[in-house]
Amino acid sequence: MNTKIAILSIGMLVALASPCRAQRIEAKNQVLNVGQVMFRQPVVVEYELHNKSSHDISITNVRTSCGCTTVDYPEGYIHGAADFMVRATYDAKTMGHFEKQIGIYTTDSDQPLMLTLKGIVVDEVVDYTGDYPLTLGDLLVDMNNIEFDDVNQGDRPMAKIHILNNTDQTVQPIVMHTPNYIIAEVSPSKIRPGRSGVALITLDTRKIDDYGLTQTSVYLGRQPGDKVAPNKQIDISAVLLPSFNDLTEKELQQAPHILLSTTTLDLGPFNGKKKLKGEIEIQNVGKSQLDITKLQMFTVGLQVSLNKSKLAPGEYAKLKITAMERDLRLVRSPRVLMITNDPEQPKVVIEVKTE
């Protein structure tokens, strides 16, 4: 192995990566997150690389974005279609988050393969001390359901899923099938047997098109290329609300206000019936038109109908709710969601109870 340090700014590294001859090597993971690193204790990571060409190549140069990172790489030729390793060492002399760039140059390309090493330097490693009651595939986790409640356009709320590697092999967890409004990152990138990590799930509300309830499922794999399966599923829901921060005091005084006869609809026992029906009365007790812009169900097993979605001041509407016995058997808390233009109640949740 050859060890080399050549320092360039990140901007220069990116500039040098402008298209010329296409890079013929690839990394299994170009970004590695090492999680928490102790202050003044160097951390070593290994990048798994592959020569995807059919002929021999060699590494001609390695450049890093700072002198705190050294890189070991193979000397001599790397055969066509061969796998090889590049080892990077980060000397953790500065507290806080870090993100370092590494450029790998070869005889087969004018542009580098860019690798990233990231993490956080701390003076004390803080481990999660809670339980891992759930299993996702081969991994243990503390939760498999995330609710981003009452968020506004532009918000970027985050949630953590703590992971325990309960296997006898090092794993490289990955969150699969993420929609464009979900950003997922696992730290550290590799988790040794018996060790823990964190999946950080971020909701980008700017990429959600409409107010109300948005639901999706992602999957936690033990390594890149893992297969999607129901036993690896993480359910994610978000309720995006309209914002009324720009309303003046006068506009707030003239706003609509929603009043419901109840927010808990008790339909009683099924007693052999396939369906139960109930009704809720809605009134606009405000001073301008009330708009019910969304009417959604959090779960299966409910059917709803609303006879009027725009209510003038003093006007009434009727919301009919039907509960389906067969579909509600496995539902813990059936609920109905309404999104309105009432600044005080942009979200109304109706709980439906059955026996």
VOSEVO-338841 format. One record per residue (C-alpha): x, y, z; residue number from 1; chain. Coordinates in nm, 2 decimals. Each point is the difference from the previous one (the first is absolute). Layout:
residues N
       u       v       w  kese  nugu
       X       Y       Z   NUM     A
...
end
This chain:
residues 355
       u       v       w  kese  nugu
    0.00    0.00    0.00     1     A
    0.11    0.35   -0.07     2     A
   -0.07    0.29    0.24     3     A
   -0.04    0.35   -0.13     4     A
   -0.13    0.34    0.09     5     A
   -0.06    0.27   -0.26     6     A
   -0.22    0.29    0.13     7     A
   -0.24    0.20   -0.21     8     A
   -0.30    0.20    0.08     9     A
   -0.34   -0.17   -0.05    10     A
   -0.07    0.26   -0.27    11     A
    0.31   -0.10   -0.19    12     A
   -0.08   -0.37    0.04    13     A
   -0.34    0.06   -0.15    14     A
    0.14    0.21   -0.28    15     A
    0.25   -0.27   -0.08    16     A
   -0.29   -0.25   -0.03    17     A
   -0.14    0.18   -0.30    18     A
   -0.09   -0.24   -0.29    19     A
    0.29   -0.12   -0.21    20     A
    0.06   -0.38   -0.03    21     A
   -0.25   -0.18    0.21    22     A
    0.11   -0.16    0.32    23     A
    0.03   -0.38   -0.03    24     A
    0.01   -0.08    0.37    25     A
   -0.30    0.00    0.23    26     A
   -0.05   -0.02    0.38    27     A
   -0.25   -0.23    0.17    28     A
   -0.07    0.31    0.22    29     A
    0.14    0.34   -0.08    30     A
   -0.11    0.15    0.33    31     A
    0.10   -0.16    0.33    32     A
   -0.14    0.13    0.33    33     A
    0.21   -0.10    0.30    34     A
   -0.25    0.15    0.26    35     A
    0.16    0.11    0.33    36     A
    0.38    0.02    0.01    37     A
    0.20    0.06    0.31    38     A
    0.21    0.32    0.01    39     A
    0.37   -0.06   -0.10    40     A
   -0.07   -0.36   -0.08    41     A
    0.06   -0.07   -0.38    42     A
   -0.28   -0.19   -0.17    43     A
    0.06   -0.24   -0.29    44     A
   -0.25   -0.09   -0.27    45     A
    0.03   -0.23   -0.31    46     A
   -0.17    0.08   -0.33    47     A
   -0.08   -0.30   -0.22    48     A
    0.09    0.09   -0.36    49     A
   -0.04   -0.19   -0.33    50     A
    0.18    0.04   -0.33    51     A
   -0.29   -0.03   -0.24    52     A
    0.21    0.01   -0.31    53     A
    0.13   -0.31   -0.17    54     A
    0.37    0.09    0.02    55     A
    0.27    0.08    0.26    56     A
    0.01    0.35    0.16    57     A
    0.21    0.16    0.27    58     A
   -0.06    0.28    0.25    59     A
    0.21    0.30   -0.10    60     A
   -0.10    0.25    0.26    61     A
   -0.21    0.06    0.31    62     A
   -0.10    0.34    0.12    63     A
   -0.19    0.09    0.32    64     A
   -0.18    0.32    0.12    65     A
    0.22    0.03    0.31    66     A
    0.33   -0.12    0.15    67     A
   -0.20   -0.17    0.28    68     A
   -0.08   -0.29   -0.24    69     A
    0.25   -0.26   -0.12    70     A
   -0.07   -0.26   -0.26    71     A
    0.15   -0.35   -0.06    72     A
   -0.06   -0.15   -0.35    73     A
    0.13   -0.29   -0.21    74     A
    0.33    0.04   -0.18    75     A
    0.05   -0.15   -0.35    76     A
   -0.27   -0.12   -0.23    77     A
   -0.36   -0.07    0.09    78     A
   -0.13   -0.27   -0.24    79     A
   -0.31    0.04   -0.21    80     A
   -0.33   -0.07    0.19    81     A
    0.20   -0.03    0.32    82     A
   -0.11    0.12    0.35    83     A
    0.24    0.19    0.22    84     A
    0.01    0.21    0.32    85     A
    0.09    0.36    0.08    86     A
    0.06    0.07    0.36    87     A
   -0.04    0.36    0.14    88     A
    0.11    0.12    0.35    89     A
   -0.15    0.32    0.15    90     A
    0.19    0.16    0.28    91     A
   -0.27    0.14    0.22    92     A
    0.16    0.31    0.14    93     A
   -0.30    0.24   -0.03    94     A
   -0.33   -0.04    0.19    95     A
   -0.33   -0.01   -0.18    96     A
   -0.14   -0.12   -0.33    97     A
    0.24   -0.07   -0.29    98     A
   -0.03   -0.09   -0.37    99     A
    0.32   -0.07   -0.19   100     A
    0.05   -0.07   -0.37   101     A
    0.24   -0.24   -0.17   102     A
    0.08    0.00   -0.37   103     A
    0.13   -0.33   -0.16   104     A
    0.17    0.04   -0.33   105     A
    0.09   -0.29   -0.24   106     A
    0.18   -0.06   -0.32   107     A
   -0.34   -0.05   -0.17   108     A
   -0.16    0.33    0.07   109     A
    0.07    0.38    0.01   110     A
   -0.26    0.04    0.28   111     A
    0.01   -0.13    0.36   112     A
   -0.24   -0.23    0.17   113     A
   -0.12    0.21    0.30   114     A
   -0.03   -0.16    0.34   115     A
   -0.15    0.16    0.31   116     A
    0.08   -0.07    0.37   117     A
   -0.23    0.16    0.26   118     A
   -0.08   -0.02    0.37   119     A
    0.02    0.19    0.32   120     A
    0.29    0.04    0.24   121     A
   -0.11   -0.01    0.37   122     A
    0.18    0.00    0.33   123     A
   -0.23   -0.28    0.12   124     A
   -0.18   -0.26   -0.20   125     A
   -0.37   -0.01    0.10   126     A
   -0.17   -0.33   -0.06   127     A
   -0.38   -0.07   -0.02   128     A
   -0.10   -0.16    0.33   129     A
   -0.36   -0.09   -0.09   130     A
   -0.15   -0.33   -0.12   131     A
   -0.03   -0.15   -0.35   132     A
   -0.34   -0.17    0.02   133     A
   -0.05   -0.04   -0.38   134     A
    0.16   -0.20   -0.27   135     A
    0.05    0.12   -0.36   136     A
    0.15   -0.28   -0.20   137     A
    0.32   -0.10    0.18   138     A
    0.03    0.32    0.20   139     A
   -0.16    0.12    0.33   140     A
   -0.15    0.35    0.02   141     A
   -0.19    0.21    0.25   142     A
   -0.28    0.11   -0.24   143     A
   -0.14   -0.08   -0.34   144     A
   -0.26    0.28   -0.03   145     A
    0.08    0.37   -0.03   146     A
   -0.26    0.28    0.01   147     A
    0.09    0.35   -0.10   148     A
   -0.30    0.18    0.15   149     A
   -0.10    0.36   -0.06   150     A
    0.27    0.12   -0.24   151     A
   -0.01    0.30   -0.22   152     A
    0.14    0.06   -0.35   153     A
    0.38    0.05    0.02   154     A
    0.05   -0.20    0.33   155     A
    0.26   -0.28    0.01   156     A
   -0.09   -0.20    0.30   157     A
    0.22   -0.30    0.09   158     A
   -0.05   -0.33    0.18   159     A
    0.24   -0.27    0.12   160     A
   -0.02   -0.37   -0.02   161     A
    0.25   -0.17    0.23   162     A
    0.15   -0.32   -0.15   163     A
    0.17   -0.30    0.17   164     A
    0.20   -0.25   -0.21   165     A
   -0.10   -0.33    0.16   166     A
    0.17   -0.21   -0.26   167     A
    0.35   -0.15    0.00   168     A
    0.12    0.21   -0.30   169     A
    0.07    0.36   -0.07   170     A
   -0.30    0.16   -0.18   171     A
   -0.04    0.31   -0.21   172     A
   -0.36    0.11    0.06   173     A
   -0.18    0.18   -0.28   174     A
   -0.35    0.16   -0.01   175     A
   -0.16   -0.11   -0.33   176     A
   -0.29    0.13   -0.22   177     A
    0.01    0.35    0.14   178     A
   -0.22    0.25   -0.19   179     A
    0.15    0.34   -0.10   180     A
   -0.14    0.17    0.32   181     A
    0.18   -0.24    0.23   182     A
    0.38    0.02    0.07   183     A
    0.15   -0.29    0.19   184     A
    0.35   -0.04    0.13   185     A
    0.14   -0.28    0.22   186     A
    0.29    0.08    0.25   187     A
    0.24   -0.16    0.01   188     A
    0.00   -0.15   -0.35   189     A
    0.12   -0.33    0.13   190     A
   -0.11   -0.16    0.33   191     A
    0.19   -0.28    0.16   192     A
   -0.16   -0.30    0.17   193     A
   -0.16    0.11    0.33   194     A
    0.04    0.37   -0.07   195     A
   -0.26    0.26   -0.07   196     A
   -0.07    0.28   -0.25   197     A
   -0.26    0.25   -0.09   198     A
   -0.21    0.05   -0.31   199     A
   -0.08    0.38   -0.03   200     A
   -0.32    0.05   -0.20   201     A
   -0.06    0.36   -0.12   202     A
   -0.33    0.12   -0.16   203     A
    0.04    0.27   -0.27   204     A
   -0.34    0.17    0.00   205     A
    0.09    0.21   -0.30   206     A
   -0.04   -0.31   -0.21   207     A
   -0.35   -0.09    0.12   208     A
   -0.25    0.13   -0.25   209     A
   -0.32    0.03    0.21   210     A
   -0.13    0.06    0.35   211     A
   -0.13   -0.28    0.22   212     A
    0.12   -0.35    0.06   213     A
    0.29   -0.16   -0.20   214     A
    0.09   -0.36    0.07   215     A
    0.28   -0.22   -0.13   216     A
    0.20   -0.30    0.10   217     A
    0.38   -0.04   -0.02   218     A
    0.21   -0.31    0.08   219     A
    0.31   -0.06    0.21   220     A
    0.25   -0.24   -0.17   221     A
    0.31   -0.14    0.16   222     A
    0.21    0.09   -0.30   223     A
   -0.02    0.17   -0.34   224     A
   -0.18   -0.22   -0.25   225     A
   -0.22   -0.16    0.27   226     A
   -0.35   -0.11   -0.10   227     A
   -0.31    0.19    0.10   228     A
   -0.23   -0.21    0.23   229     A
   -0.30    0.07    0.23   230     A
    0.21   -0.09    0.31   231     A
    0.24    0.29   -0.07   232     A
   -0.27    0.26   -0.04   233     A
    0.00    0.34    0.17   234     A
   -0.33    0.20   -0.03   235     A
    0.04    0.38   -0.03   236     A
   -0.29    0.25    0.01   237     A
   -0.01    0.38   -0.01   238     A
   -0.27    0.25    0.04   239     A
    0.07    0.32   -0.18   240     A
   -0.20    0.30    0.12   241     A
   -0.06    0.34   -0.16   242     A
    0.18    0.29    0.18   243     A
   -0.18    0.30    0.12   244     A
    0.30    0.20    0.13   245     A
   -0.05    0.28   -0.25   246     A
   -0.36    0.08    0.10   247     A
   -0.05    0.34    0.17   248     A
   -0.19    0.04    0.32   249     A
   -0.30    0.13   -0.19   250     A
    0.01   -0.30   -0.24   251     A
    0.01   -0.24    0.30   252     A
   -0.31    0.17    0.15   253     A
   -0.19   -0.05   -0.33   254     A
    0.12   -0.36   -0.04   255     A
   -0.22   -0.31   -0.02   256     A
   -0.03   -0.23    0.30   257     A
   -0.10   -0.37    0.00   258     A
   -0.22   -0.15    0.27   259     A
   -0.07   -0.38    0.01   260     A
   -0.28   -0.17    0.20   261     A
    0.28   -0.25    0.11   262     A
    0.35   -0.10   -0.09   263     A
   -0.05   -0.35    0.14   264     A
   -0.26   -0.20   -0.18   265     A
   -0.10   -0.31    0.20   266     A
   -0.18   -0.24   -0.22   267     A
   -0.04   -0.28    0.26   268     A
    0.03   -0.38   -0.06   269     A
   -0.04   -0.17   -0.34   270     A
   -0.20   -0.29    0.15   271     A
    0.03   -0.19   -0.32   272     A
   -0.06    0.30   -0.23   273     A
    0.24    0.06   -0.29   274     A
   -0.03    0.38    0.02   275     A
   -0.07    0.27    0.26   276     A
   -0.10    0.35   -0.09   277     A
    0.01    0.33    0.17   278     A
   -0.02    0.37   -0.06   279     A
    0.17    0.32    0.11   280     A
   -0.14    0.35   -0.04   281     A
    0.24    0.28   -0.11   282     A
   -0.07    0.37    0.04   283     A
    0.19    0.31   -0.11   284     A
   -0.02    0.23    0.30   285     A
    0.25    0.25   -0.15   286     A
   -0.05    0.31   -0.21   287     A
    0.11   -0.11   -0.35   288     A
   -0.03   -0.31   -0.21   289     A
    0.13   -0.33    0.14   290     A
    0.17   -0.23   -0.25   291     A
    0.05   -0.36    0.08   292     A
    0.28   -0.07   -0.25   293     A
    0.09   -0.36    0.09   294     A
   -0.19   -0.29    0.15   295     A
    0.22   -0.31    0.05   296     A
    0.03   -0.32    0.20   297     A
    0.31   -0.10    0.19   298     A
   -0.08   -0.37   -0.04   299     A
   -0.21   -0.24   -0.20   300     A
   -0.35   -0.10    0.12   301     A
   -0.18    0.33   -0.01   302     A
   -0.22    0.16   -0.27   303     A
   -0.09    0.37    0.02   304     A
   -0.23    0.24   -0.18   305     A
   -0.04    0.38    0.05   306     A
   -0.31    0.17   -0.14   307     A
    0.17    0.34   -0.02   308     A
    0.37    0.12    0.01   309     A
   -0.06    0.37   -0.01   310     A
   -0.20    0.15    0.28   311     A
   -0.11    0.37    0.03   312     A
    0.00    0.15    0.35   313     A
   -0.27   -0.18    0.21   314     A
   -0.05   -0.28   -0.25   315     A
    0.00   -0.37    0.08   316     A
    0.13   -0.32   -0.17   317     A
   -0.03   -0.37    0.07   318     A
    0.29   -0.24    0.01   319     A
   -0.11   -0.37   -0.03   320     A
    0.24   -0.27    0.11   321     A
   -0.03   -0.37   -0.07   322     A
    0.22   -0.26    0.18   323     A
    0.06   -0.33   -0.17   324     A
    0.04   -0.29    0.25   325     A
    0.21   -0.22   -0.23   326     A
    0.26    0.27   -0.07   327     A
    0.02    0.14    0.35   328     A
    0.10   -0.33    0.17   329     A
    0.37    0.09   -0.01   330     A
   -0.03    0.37    0.03   331     A
    0.09    0.14    0.34   332     A
   -0.13    0.36   -0.02   333     A
   -0.22    0.09   -0.30   334     A
    0.00    0.37   -0.06   335     A
   -0.12    0.25   -0.25   336     A
    0.20    0.32   -0.10   337     A
   -0.14    0.33   -0.11   338     A
    0.20    0.29   -0.13   339     A
   -0.17    0.34    0.02   340     A
    0.07    0.37   -0.05   341     A
   -0.07    0.07    0.37   342     A
    0.32    0.16    0.14   343     A
   -0.08   -0.14    0.34   344     A
   -0.08   -0.36   -0.12   345     A
    0.17   -0.06   -0.34   346     A
    0.00   -0.37    0.10   347     A
   -0.30   -0.19    0.15   348     A
    0.04   -0.36    0.10   349     A
   -0.31   -0.21    0.07   350     A
    0.05   -0.32    0.20   351     A
   -0.24   -0.29   -0.09   352     A
   -0.07   -0.25    0.27   353     A
   -0.16   -0.35   -0.05   354     A
   -0.02   -0.32    0.20   355     A
end
